[in-house]
């Protein structure tokens, strides 16, 4: 039979081995969570960058829409209007083009609609 000191020394060795295994498992778990945290942080940075780029694009698109509306709205020529005179003699195929303009104008949404959110 083992003496108490030998038995105690064996239990101390077993406990030391268990502690070493626990430290190794804790290190692996910490490494996993560190990797997961860094991966999540990288994805968040990508999403933040994409969001900032999207904001810039929307801002510039709205500014472009406002500029287009400002340049397009006040000026039209008599030949471009919907109720223009159809029998004007113009060179080459300009009559055909100008006759199709009213249909294009009716089908084209206002420029402000391009920047508006869709529902």
GROMACS elastic network, one bead per residue, 0.5 to 0.9 nm:
[ bonds ]
;  ai    aj funct       b0    kb
    2     5     6  0.81240   500
    2     6     6  0.61658   500
    2     7     6  0.60826   500
    3     6     6  0.53911   500
    3     7     6  0.61274   500
    3     8     6  0.84881   500
    4     7     6  0.50020   500
    4     8     6  0.58648   500
    4     9     6  0.84381   500
    5     9     6  0.60152   500
    5    10     6  0.85872   500
    6     9     6  0.50436   500
    6    10     6  0.62373   500
    6    11     6  0.87088   500
    7    10     6  0.51854   500
    7    11     6  0.63367   500
    7    12     6  0.86675   500
    8    11     6  0.51063   500
    8    12     6  0.61323   500
    8    13     6  0.86233   500
    9    12     6  0.50494   500
    9    13     6  0.62144   500
    9    14     6  0.86406   500
   10    13     6  0.50831   500
   10    14     6  0.61901   500
   10    15     6  0.85944   500
   11    15     6  0.59850   500
   11    16     6  0.83610   500
   12    15     6  0.50611   500
   12    16     6  0.59878   500
   12    17     6  0.85522   500
   13    17     6  0.61678   500
   13    18     6  0.86135   500
   14    17     6  0.50694   500
   14    18     6  0.61861   500
   14    19     6  0.85873   500
   15    19     6  0.60756   500
   15    20     6  0.85660   500
   16    19     6  0.50283   500
   16    20     6  0.61893   500
   16    21     6  0.86620   500
   17    20     6  0.50426   500
   17    21     6  0.62245   500
   17    22     6  0.85773   500
   18    21     6  0.51098   500
   18    22     6  0.61209   500
   18    23     6  0.86378   500
   19    23     6  0.61480   500
   19    24     6  0.85844   500
   20    23     6  0.51036   500
   20    24     6  0.61989   500
   20    25     6  0.86408   500
   21    24     6  0.50294   500
   21    25     6  0.61254   500
   21    26     6  0.85104   500
   22    25     6  0.50762   500
   22    26     6  0.60318   500
   22    27     6  0.85238   500
   23    26     6  0.50052   500
   23    27     6  0.61078   500
   23    28     6  0.86675   500
   24    27     6  0.50610   500
   24    28     6  0.63032   500
   24    29     6  0.86655   500
   25    28     6  0.50964   500
   25    29     6  0.61364   500
   25    30     6  0.85305   500
   26    29     6  0.50481   500
   26    30     6  0.60103   500
   26    31     6  0.84710   500
   27    30     6  0.50588   500
   27    31     6  0.60609   500
   27    32     6  0.85816   500
   28    31     6  0.50211   500
   28    32     6  0.61735   500
   28    33     6  0.87352   500
   29    32     6  0.50609   500
   29    33     6  0.62956   500
   29    34     6  0.85580   500
   30    33     6  0.52072   500
   30    34     6  0.60203   500
   30    35     6  0.85471   500
   31    34     6  0.50652   500
   31    35     6  0.61282   500
   31    36     6  0.85438   500
   32    35     6  0.52080   500
   32    36     6  0.61380   500
   32    37     6  0.85604   500
   33    37     6  0.59154   500
   33    38     6  0.84881   500
   34    37     6  0.50700   500
   34    38     6  0.61671   500
   34    39     6  0.85364   500
   35    38     6  0.52021   500
   35    39     6  0.60977   500
   35    40     6  0.85830   500
   36    39     6  0.50824   500
   36    40     6  0.60941   500
   36    41     6  0.85003   500
   37    40     6  0.51420   500
   37    41     6  0.60556   500
   37    42     6  0.85959   500
   38    42     6  0.61327   500
   38    43     6  0.86452   500
   39    42     6  0.51379   500
   39    43     6  0.62874   500
   39    44     6  0.86346   500
   40    43     6  0.51018   500
   40    44     6  0.61218   500
   40    45     6  0.86313   500
   41    44     6  0.50244   500
   41    45     6  0.62137   500
   41    46     6  0.86798   500
   42    45     6  0.50832   500
   42    46     6  0.62744   500
   42    47     6  0.86778   500
   43    46     6  0.50278   500
   43    47     6  0.61483   500
   43    48     6  0.85283   500
   44    47     6  0.50506   500
   44    48     6  0.60226   500
   44    49     6  0.84910   500
   45    48     6  0.50404   500
   45    49     6  0.60883   500
   45    50     6  0.85646   500
   46    49     6  0.51012   500
   46    50     6  0.61410   500
   46    51     6  0.85466   500
   47    50     6  0.50264   500
   47    51     6  0.60362   500
   47    52     6  0.85596   500
   48    51     6  0.50400   500
   48    52     6  0.61630   500
   48    53     6  0.86170   500
   49    52     6  0.51199   500
   49    53     6  0.61929   500
   49    54     6  0.85632   500
   50    53     6  0.50846   500
   50    54     6  0.60631   500
   50    55     6  0.85626   500
   51    54     6  0.50097   500
   51    55     6  0.61182   500
   51    56     6  0.86272   500
   52    55     6  0.50498   500
   52    56     6  0.62633   500
   52    57     6  0.86592   500
   53    56     6  0.51084   500
   53    57     6  0.61883   500
   53    58     6  0.86546   500
   54    57     6  0.50325   500
   54    58     6  0.61105   500
   54    59     6  0.84461   500
   55    58     6  0.51729   500
   55    59     6  0.59985   500
   55    60     6  0.85068   500
   56    59     6  0.50404   500
   56    60     6  0.60483   500
   56    61     6  0.84180   500
   57    60     6  0.51634   500
   57    61     6  0.59587   500
   57    62     6  0.85235   500
   58    62     6  0.60631   500
   58    63     6  0.84713   500
   58   115     6  0.72767   500
   59    62     6  0.52221   500
   59    63     6  0.61646   500
   59    64     6  0.85221   500
   59   115     6  0.88313   500
   60    64     6  0.59331   500
   60    65     6  0.84378   500
   61    65     6  0.60185   500
   61    66     6  0.85635   500
   61   114     6  0.81430   500
   61   115     6  0.64066   500
   62    66     6  0.61575   500
   62    67     6  0.85206   500
   62   112     6  0.76814   500
   62   114     6  0.80137   500
   62   115     6  0.52542   500
   62   116     6  0.83527   500
   63    66     6  0.51226   500
   63    67     6  0.61432   500
   63    68     6  0.85384   500
   63   115     6  0.88899   500
   64    67     6  0.50277   500
   64    68     6  0.59998   500
   64    69     6  0.84541   500
   65    68     6  0.50550   500
   65    69     6  0.60226   500
   65    70     6  0.84532   500
   65   111     6  0.55189   500
   65   112     6  0.57811   500
   65   113     6  0.85402   500
   65   114     6  0.72094   500
   65   115     6  0.68036   500
   66    69     6  0.50748   500
   66    70     6  0.60410   500
   66    71     6  0.86086   500
   66   111     6  0.75721   500
   66   112     6  0.68724   500
   67    70     6  0.50096   500
   67    71     6  0.61567   500
   67    72     6  0.84343   500
   68    71     6  0.51580   500
   68    72     6  0.58309   500
   68    73     6  0.82444   500
   68   111     6  0.69513   500
   68   112     6  0.89163   500
   69    72     6  0.51135   500
   69    73     6  0.56441   500
   69    74     6  0.87955   500
   69   110     6  0.79395   500
   69   111     6  0.59810   500
   69   112     6  0.72544   500
   70    73     6  0.57838   500
   70    74     6  0.73263   500
   71    74     6  0.70405   500
   71    75     6  0.76784   500
   72    75     6  0.62964   500
   72    76     6  0.79900   500
   73    76     6  0.77539   500
   76    79     6  0.82969   500
   76    80     6  0.64413   500
   76    81     6  0.70748   500
   77    80     6  0.53514   500
   77    81     6  0.68166   500
   78    81     6  0.56053   500
   78    82     6  0.89686   500
   78    83     6  0.87353   500
   78    84     6  0.64122   500
   78    85     6  0.86846   500
   79    82     6  0.85216   500
   79    83     6  0.87626   500
   79    84     6  0.56512   500
   79    85     6  0.74384   500
   79    86     6  0.89377   500
   79    98     6  0.70827   500
   80    83     6  0.85314   500
   80    84     6  0.68416   500
   80    98     6  0.63541   500
   80    99     6  0.84936   500
   80   101     6  0.67097   500
   80   102     6  0.74609   500
   81    84     6  0.53511   500
   81    98     6  0.88511   500
   81   101     6  0.79836   500
   81   102     6  0.67404   500
   82    99     6  0.86319   500
   82   101     6  0.75796   500
   82   103     6  0.81633   500
   82   105     6  0.81654   500
   82   106     6  0.88074   500
   83    86     6  0.85151   500
   83   102     6  0.81601   500
   84    99     6  0.86703   500
   85    88     6  0.65411   500
   86    89     6  0.88483   500
   86    95     6  0.77948   500
   86    98     6  0.88975   500
   86    99     6  0.73142   500
   87    95     6  0.84060   500
   88    95     6  0.76734   500
   89    95     6  0.76238   500
   90    93     6  0.77207   500
   90    94     6  0.61148   500
   90    95     6  0.62258   500
   91    94     6  0.62533   500
   91    95     6  0.79165   500
   92    95     6  0.77232   500
   92    96     6  0.89003   500
   93    96     6  0.54351   500
   93    97     6  0.65169   500
   93    98     6  0.87713   500
   94    97     6  0.50331   500
   94    98     6  0.59322   500
   94    99     6  0.83014   500
   95    98     6  0.51056   500
   95    99     6  0.58250   500
   95   100     6  0.85267   500
   96    99     6  0.51030   500
   96   100     6  0.63541   500
   96   101     6  0.88829   500
   97   100     6  0.52762   500
   97   101     6  0.64720   500
   98   101     6  0.51029   500
   98   102     6  0.77144   500
   99   102     6  0.67379   500
   99   103     6  0.81074   500
  100   103     6  0.55552   500
  100   104     6  0.64712   500
  100   105     6  0.88451   500
  101   104     6  0.50076   500
  101   105     6  0.60308   500
  101   106     6  0.85666   500
  102   106     6  0.61245   500
  102   107     6  0.86000   500
  103   106     6  0.51476   500
  103   107     6  0.62001   500
  103   108     6  0.86047   500
  104   107     6  0.51480   500
  104   108     6  0.60087   500
  105   108     6  0.52801   500
  105   109     6  0.80720   500
  106   109     6  0.76823   500
  108   111     6  0.84299   500
  109   112     6  0.81760   500
  109   113     6  0.64632   500
  109   114     6  0.80374   500
  110   113     6  0.55480   500
  110   114     6  0.76408   500
  111   114     6  0.56864   500
  111   115     6  0.76749   500
  112   115     6  0.56889   500
  112   116     6  0.65952   500
  113   116     6  0.50808   500
  113   117     6  0.81860   500
  113   118     6  0.88765   500
  114   117     6  0.81336   500
